[in-house]
Amino acid sequence: MFEMNPSKSNAGRSAEAHDSGQSRESAPLTKLQNRERPATLAMIGASIHIKGDVSGEESLVIQGQVEGTINLKQNNLIIGQEGKVSATIHAYTITIEGDLNGDVFGEDRVIVKKTGKVRGNISAPQVSLEEGAKFKGSMDMDYNRTASPAPRKDSTSASVVKFDASAANEKASF
């Protein structure tokens, strides 16, 4: 999903570029694929706490805590395993590996990994829950679709969603 090149170190590059008269070499970019165009990846570290609105033109990884709203409709969002988010989220692709309390709106898809815990509603054309993921809420997979008002009776396609029975043991509050 993203590629990183940890073998290259940025230590001393600035000084080397300055001394040699060459233009400064930029740090290796971490990239996510979003609709066939690479985007840079920003990160909110584990020690960062944000209260308010987060928006931008880059894909984002959250390892810290965010409360409020997140609006990255044209970009991707990853809530890392250390991430704790209490927000309404709008993003292109949303991957949840940590804790999320809030409603999620994915323009393309929402993926809840086995380490993910979601308490809220998910709306996206494609939703996947890995075995072991925790989910309490509702799903709307017709989100952003321009489908006919009545469902077709001759449709042969179906979506498969894995469901963790441990999440079903909790009483749902709808």
Backbone as CSV, one residue per row, in Angstrom:
resi,resn,N_x,N_y,N_z,CA_x,CA_y,CA_z,C_x,C_y,C_z
1,MET,0.810,-1.181,0.000,0.000,0.000,0.000,0.859,1.252,0.000
2,PHE,1.938,1.283,0.748,2.872,2.383,0.656,4.264,1.820,0.686
3,GLU,5.170,2.608,0.148,6.530,2.127,0.088,7.447,3.103,0.803
4,MET,8.361,2.566,1.541,9.318,3.395,2.261,10.701,2.860,1.953
5,ASN,11.681,3.718,1.978,13.041,3.296,1.732,13.878,3.645,2.954
6,PRO,13.836,2.757,3.984,14.565,3.068,5.207,16.073,2.933,5.071
7,SER,16.561,2.355,3.965,17.987,2.132,3.836,18.748,3.422,3.556
8,LYS,18.041,4.443,3.069,18.698,5.722,2.821,18.568,6.593,4.054
9,SER,19.644,7.188,4.444,19.632,8.060,5.611,19.766,9.497,5.159
10,ASN,19.064,10.397,5.823,19.151,11.812,5.493,20.254,12.511,6.282
11,ALA,20.869,11.813,7.209,21.891,12.428,8.050,23.043,12.930,7.197
12,GLY,23.370,14.185,7.357,24.522,14.747,6.658,24.261,15.143,5.225
13,ARG,23.105,14.874,4.678,22.848,15.218,3.281,22.856,16.715,3.056
14,SER,22.280,17.452,3.997,22.213,18.897,3.850,23.616,19.490,3.768
15,ALA,24.484,19.051,4.662,25.850,19.562,4.668,26.588,19.144,3.406
16,GLU,26.432,17.904,2.961,27.099,17.426,1.760,26.650,18.217,0.544
17,ALA,25.358,18.468,0.433,24.838,19.201,-0.723,25.363,20.625,-0.705
18,HIS,25.427,21.228,0.488,25.897,22.600,0.595,27.375,22.684,0.233
19,ASP,28.182,21.758,0.744,29.613,21.769,0.489,29.950,21.476,-0.961
20,SER,29.198,20.619,-1.610,29.529,20.234,-2.974,28.925,21.173,-4.003
21,GLY,28.093,22.127,-3.558,27.495,23.060,-4.501,26.297,22.470,-5.231
22,GLN,25.938,21.233,-4.931,24.785,20.619,-5.573,23.527,21.088,-4.879
23,SER,22.409,20.960,-5.596,21.141,21.309,-4.962,20.842,20.282,-3.879
24,ARG,20.153,20.725,-2.843,19.875,19.861,-1.702,18.987,18.698,-2.125
25,GLU,19.430,17.485,-1.802,18.640,16.292,-2.117,17.529,16.163,-1.090
26,SER,16.314,15.955,-1.554,15.191,15.846,-0.626,15.165,14.468,0.015
27,ALA,14.483,14.400,1.141,14.345,13.134,1.868,13.554,12.152,1.039
28,PRO,13.775,10.850,1.240,12.976,9.865,0.506,11.507,10.052,0.845
29,LEU,10.669,9.977,-0.154,9.245,10.184,0.049,8.542,8.884,0.347
30,THR,7.652,8.932,1.291,6.758,7.819,1.549,5.526,8.103,0.721
31,LYS,5.082,7.150,-0.069,3.992,7.417,-0.997,2.853,6.433,-0.831
32,LEU,1.661,6.905,-1.084,0.462,6.085,-1.164,-0.091,6.232,-2.571
33,GLN,-0.628,5.191,-3.096,-1.276,5.291,-4.395,-2.707,5.753,-4.206
34,ASN,-3.112,6.775,-4.895,-4.453,7.313,-4.816,-4.905,7.632,-6.226
35,ARG,-5.748,6.808,-6.756,-6.255,7.011,-8.117,-5.128,7.148,-9.125
36,GLU,-4.156,6.309,-9.047,-3.037,6.255,-9.977,-2.091,7.445,-9.876
37,ARG,-2.235,8.297,-8.872,-1.277,9.386,-8.716,-0.627,9.260,-7.347
38,PRO,0.697,9.327,-7.294,1.362,9.222,-6.006,1.153,10.500,-5.203
39,ALA,1.059,10.364,-3.915,0.910,11.518,-3.039,1.888,11.379,-1.883
40,THR,2.356,12.505,-1.390,3.232,12.439,-0.235,2.403,12.055,0.979
41,LEU,3.061,11.571,1.985,2.390,11.043,3.166,2.825,11.831,4.390
42,ALA,1.871,12.472,5.037,2.146,13.206,6.270,1.851,12.295,7.452
43,MET,2.444,12.610,8.615,2.226,11.761,9.784,1.984,12.605,11.023
44,ILE,1.027,12.150,11.835,0.806,12.699,13.163,1.363,11.652,14.116
45,GLY,2.447,11.987,14.778,3.174,11.034,15.618,2.433,10.643,16.881
46,ALA,2.908,9.593,17.530,2.253,9.009,18.694,2.132,9.979,19.863
47,SER,3.021,10.951,19.992,2.964,11.876,21.118,2.148,13.135,20.818
48,ILE,1.569,13.225,19.630,0.813,14.415,19.223,-0.665,14.240,19.539
49,HIS,-1.284,15.290,20.102,-2.716,15.323,20.404,-3.305,16.541,19.687
50,ILE,-4.325,16.320,18.875,-4.955,17.404,18.123,-6.435,17.444,18.448
51,LYS,-6.943,18.641,18.778,-8.375,18.859,18.952,-8.776,19.923,17.943
52,GLY,-9.713,19.569,17.052,-10.153,20.522,16.041,-10.317,19.865,14.693
53,ASP,-10.232,20.673,13.647,-10.433,20.193,12.280,-9.093,19.939,11.611
54,VAL,-8.977,18.785,10.955,-7.778,18.441,10.201,-8.186,18.312,8.741
55,SER,-7.518,19.048,7.868,-7.784,18.937,6.437,-6.475,19.173,5.705
56,GLY,-6.423,18.733,4.454,-5.200,18.931,3.698,-5.246,18.274,2.344
57,GLU,-4.156,18.420,1.624,-4.027,17.893,0.268,-2.996,16.777,0.203
58,GLU,-2.728,16.138,1.323,-1.800,15.013,1.388,-2.493,13.843,2.053
59,SER,-2.003,12.651,1.803,-2.456,11.487,2.550,-1.844,11.573,3.941
60,LEU,-2.497,10.921,4.922,-2.119,11.127,6.311,-2.120,9.808,7.076
61,VAL,-1.120,9.639,7.955,-1.069,8.542,8.911,-1.199,9.164,10.295
62,ILE,-2.110,8.610,11.106,-2.295,9.106,12.461,-1.849,8.023,13.441
63,GLN,-0.819,8.316,14.217,-0.369,7.433,15.282,-0.678,8.043,16.646
64,GLY,-1.062,9.310,16.665,-1.378,10.008,17.904,-2.874,10.046,18.147
65,GLN,-3.325,11.133,18.801,-4.731,11.286,19.130,-5.303,12.492,18.398
66,VAL,-6.488,12.292,17.785,-7.172,13.375,17.080,-8.628,13.366,17.505
67,GLU,-9.144,14.555,17.868,-10.555,14.735,18.189,-11.079,15.864,17.326
68,GLY,-12.217,15.659,16.667,-12.811,16.710,15.847,-13.295,16.167,14.522
69,THR,-12.829,16.758,13.419,-13.179,16.294,12.080,-11.909,16.168,11.244
70,ILE,-11.945,15.212,10.320,-10.829,15.000,9.393,-11.411,15.008,7.994
71,ASN,-10.913,15.905,7.138,-11.429,16.027,5.779,-10.278,15.925,4.786
72,LEU,-10.156,14.757,4.166,-9.115,14.489,3.161,-9.763,13.797,1.962
73,LYS,-10.851,14.339,1.436,-11.674,13.637,0.446,-10.908,13.099,-0.760
74,GLN,-9.868,13.758,-1.189,-9.117,13.305,-2.354,-7.868,12.512,-1.971
75,ASN,-7.689,12.255,-0.678,-6.477,11.590,-0.210,-6.812,10.470,0.764
76,ASN,-5.803,9.700,1.093,-5.974,8.517,1.935,-5.655,8.825,3.390
77,LEU,-6.272,8.051,4.272,-6.036,8.185,5.706,-5.767,6.808,6.282
78,ILE,-4.727,6.717,7.094,-4.437,5.494,7.831,-4.419,5.865,9.313
79,ILE,-5.241,5.177,10.082,-5.171,5.308,11.535,-4.312,4.143,11.987
80,GLY,-3.086,4.434,12.406,-2.125,3.411,12.779,-2.519,2.694,14.055
81,GLN,-1.801,1.637,14.375,-2.106,0.817,15.549,-2.075,1.614,16.839
82,GLU,-1.266,2.651,16.909,-1.196,3.481,18.109,-2.200,4.631,18.060
83,GLY,-2.871,4.821,16.925,-3.776,5.947,16.746,-5.073,5.797,17.527
84,LYS,-5.518,6.912,18.091,-6.793,6.971,18.802,-7.522,8.193,18.262
85,VAL,-8.586,7.952,17.511,-9.290,9.033,16.833,-10.742,9.057,17.269
86,SER,-11.207,10.239,17.613,-12.610,10.473,17.915,-13.040,11.607,16.991
87,ALA,-13.556,11.237,15.807,-13.808,12.249,14.788,-14.780,11.740,13.726
88,THR,-15.328,12.680,12.995,-16.038,12.379,11.758,-15.003,12.487,10.653
89,ILE,-14.915,11.444,9.813,-13.847,11.361,8.818,-14.421,11.301,7.417
90,HIS,-13.866,12.118,6.517,-14.131,12.060,5.084,-12.772,11.918,4.398
91,ALA,-12.554,10.792,3.681,-11.302,10.585,2.960,-11.555,9.648,1.785
92,TYR,-10.584,9.558,0.888,-10.730,8.705,-0.293,-10.707,7.236,0.108
93,THR,-9.609,6.778,0.695,-9.501,5.427,1.246,-9.105,5.564,2.705
94,ILE,-9.799,4.828,3.571,-9.546,4.915,5.001,-9.161,3.525,5.494
95,THR,-7.993,3.421,6.116,-7.535,2.163,6.694,-7.422,2.359,8.200
96,ILE,-8.072,1.471,8.954,-8.112,1.612,10.407,-7.396,0.432,11.050
97,GLU,-6.278,0.725,11.711,-5.512,-0.273,12.439,-5.591,-0.032,13.941
98,GLY,-6.003,1.173,14.347,-6.089,1.558,15.752,-7.537,1.729,16.180
99,ASP,-7.783,2.679,17.091,-9.114,2.908,17.648,-9.779,4.110,16.999
100,LEU,-11.034,3.933,16.605,-11.816,5.022,16.007,-13.184,5.063,16.641
101,ASN,-13.581,6.242,17.090,-14.915,6.484,17.596,-15.477,7.638,16.772
102,GLY,-16.378,7.314,15.834,-16.956,8.352,14.986,-17.421,7.783,13.669
103,ASP,-18.084,8.624,12.894,-18.596,8.209,11.594,-17.529,8.380,10.516
104,VAL,-17.519,7.425,9.579,-16.493,7.356,8.549,-17.156,7.378,7.178
105,PHE,-16.672,8.255,6.291,-17.183,8.356,4.936,-16.016,8.184,3.970
106,GLY,-15.940,7.022,3.313,-14.866,6.738,2.366,-15.354,6.923,0.942
107,GLU,-14.670,7.741,0.173,-15.043,7.960,-1.227,-14.851,6.691,-2.047
108,ASP,-13.818,5.890,-1.726,-13.549,4.648,-2.454,-13.784,3.424,-1.578
109,ARG,-13.119,3.365,-0.401,-13.247,2.183,0.454,-12.834,2.488,1.880
110,VAL,-13.288,1.602,2.775,-12.878,1.625,4.172,-12.405,0.221,4.514
111,ILE,-11.226,0.131,5.114,-10.634,-1.149,5.483,-10.377,-1.123,6.985
112,VAL,-10.951,-2.097,7.704,-10.694,-2.220,9.132,-9.810,-3.449,9.309
113,LYS,-8.570,-3.216,9.720,-7.612,-4.296,9.914,-7.914,-5.063,11.190
114,LYS,-7.278,-6.213,11.369,-7.570,-7.070,12.519,-7.284,-6.382,13.845
115,THR,-6.399,-5.399,13.873,-6.101,-4.661,15.094,-7.026,-3.455,15.276
116,GLY,-7.894,-3.192,14.292,-8.755,-2.019,14.328,-9.985,-2.190,15.200
117,LYS,-10.406,-1.085,15.815,-11.619,-1.053,16.630,-12.418,0.162,16.199
118,VAL,-13.627,-0.070,15.692,-14.465,1.018,15.198,-15.775,1.030,15.951
119,ARG,-16.125,2.190,16.474,-17.405,2.425,17.113,-18.018,3.606,16.382
120,GLY,-18.891,3.311,15.407,-19.500,4.364,14.603,-20.007,3.787,13.301
121,ASN,-20.505,4.636,12.458,-21.096,4.220,11.187,-20.073,4.348,10.069
122,ILE,-20.103,3.378,9.152,-19.199,3.374,8.007,-20.026,3.507,6.743
123,SER,-19.676,4.488,5.905,-20.328,4.680,4.606,-19.255,4.719,3.530
124,ALA,-19.296,3.759,2.608,-18.323,3.683,1.518,-18.815,2.671,0.493
125,PRO,-18.425,2.824,-0.777,-18.811,1.836,-1.785,-18.245,0.448,-1.502
126,GLN,-17.063,0.375,-0.884,-16.436,-0.902,-0.551,-15.984,-0.866,0.915
127,VAL,-16.341,-1.911,1.658,-15.957,-2.006,3.061,-15.400,-3.401,3.297
128,SER,-14.276,-3.477,4.001,-13.763,-4.793,4.375,-13.347,-4.771,5.839
129,LEU,-13.690,-5.868,6.518,-13.321,-6.064,7.912,-12.487,-7.332,7.974
130,GLU,-11.253,-7.205,8.427,-10.431,-8.395,8.572,-10.911,-9.192,9.771
131,GLU,-10.655,-10.485,9.732,-11.012,-11.346,10.848,-10.282,-10.857,12.092
132,GLY,-11.033,-10.652,13.165,-10.466,-10.137,14.401,-10.745,-8.658,14.624
133,ALA,-11.165,-7.946,13.591,-11.484,-6.526,13.737,-12.721,-6.362,14.613
134,LYS,-12.784,-5.267,15.354,-13.932,-4.963,16.203,-14.738,-3.857,15.531
135,PHE,-16.051,-4.043,15.473,-16.913,-3.051,14.824,-18.261,-3.010,15.517
136,LYS,-18.691,-1.808,15.868,-20.017,-1.615,16.431,-20.611,-0.382,15.772
137,GLY,-21.634,-0.597,14.965,-22.257,0.500,14.246,-23.023,-0.026,13.058
138,SER,-23.189,0.813,12.060,-23.892,0.392,10.849,-23.007,0.649,9.632
139,MET,-23.351,-0.029,8.530,-22.623,0.133,7.273,-23.584,0.521,6.172
140,ASP,-23.150,1.458,5.331,-23.901,1.852,4.148,-22.951,1.745,2.963
141,MET,-23.158,0.708,2.139,-22.271,0.504,0.999,-22.838,1.083,-0.289
142,ASP,-23.930,1.833,-0.197,-24.465,2.549,-1.355,-23.997,3.998,-1.361
143,TYR,-23.151,4.345,-0.445,-22.645,5.706,-0.319,-21.982,6.160,-1.611
144,ASN,-22.333,7.340,-2.069,-21.757,7.968,-3.270,-22.010,7.211,-4.563
145,ARG,-22.951,6.331,-4.568,-23.268,5.604,-5.787,-24.443,6.274,-6.474
146,THR,-24.436,6.268,-7.790,-25.547,6.818,-8.560,-26.390,5.673,-9.090
147,ALA,-26.853,4.837,-8.184,-27.646,3.664,-8.556,-29.096,4.066,-8.757
148,SER,-29.850,3.186,-9.417,-31.264,3.428,-9.614,-31.963,3.380,-8.262
149,PRO,-33.114,4.080,-8.124,-33.778,4.145,-6.838,-34.200,2.779,-6.295
150,ALA,-34.606,1.864,-7.160,-35.031,0.540,-6.712,-33.934,-0.462,-7.018
151,PRO,-33.651,-1.396,-6.095,-32.619,-2.397,-6.361,-33.038,-3.321,-7.499
152,ARG,-32.057,-3.731,-8.303,-32.342,-4.623,-9.420,-32.524,-6.038,-8.916
153,LYS,-33.562,-6.719,-9.417,-33.827,-8.092,-8.990,-32.960,-9.102,-9.722
154,ASP,-32.438,-8.714,-10.897,-31.640,-9.661,-11.687,-30.145,-9.536,-11.393
155,SER,-29.785,-8.812,-10.380,-28.380,-8.615,-10.051,-27.765,-9.926,-9.554
156,THR,-26.561,-10.228,-10.054,-25.883,-11.456,-9.640,-24.626,-11.174,-8.827
157,SER,-24.275,-9.903,-8.656,-23.069,-9.606,-7.886,-23.415,-9.417,-6.420
158,ALA,-22.435,-9.658,-5.588,-22.632,-9.501,-4.146,-21.330,-9.052,-3.518
159,SER,-21.443,-8.429,-2.391,-20.265,-8.037,-1.624,-20.138,-8.978,-0.440
160,VAL,-18.917,-9.358,-0.118,-18.686,-10.249,1.010,-17.972,-9.445,2.080
161,VAL,-18.499,-9.501,3.279,-17.903,-8.806,4.403,-17.678,-9.815,5.510
162,LYS,-16.452,-9.895,6.023,-16.164,-10.778,7.152,-16.646,-10.089,8.418
163,PHE,-17.223,-10.856,9.304,-17.782,-10.302,10.522,-17.179,-11.024,11.718
164,ASP,-16.725,-10.272,12.699,-16.146,-10.849,13.897,-17.262,-11.063,14.908
165,ALA,-17.497,-12.303,15.267,-18.584,-12.647,16.174,-18.399,-12.019,17.543
166,SER,-17.171,-11.755,17.964,-16.961,-11.151,19.278,-17.558,-9.757,19.343
167,ALA,-17.598,-9.046,18.215,-18.204,-7.718,18.193,-19.718,-7.828,18.299
168,ALA,-20.298,-8.927,17.844,-21.743,-9.109,17.881,-22.226,-9.434,19.291
169,ASN,-21.331,-9.873,20.154,-21.721,-10.208,21.521,-22.068,-8.980,22.348
170,GLU,-21.521,-7.820,21.935,-21.867,-6.600,22.637,-23.268,-6.171,22.220
171,LYS,-24.016,-5.555,23.130,-25.351,-5.088,22.775,-25.220,-3.891,21.857
172,ALA,-25.864,-3.956,20.721,-25.830,-2.849,19.762,-26.791,-1.766,20.194
173,SER,-26.397,-0.521,20.065,-27.266,0.611,20.404,-27.541,1.410,19.145
174,PHE,-28.580,1.058,18.470,-28.922,1.735,17.218,-30.061,2.680,17.420
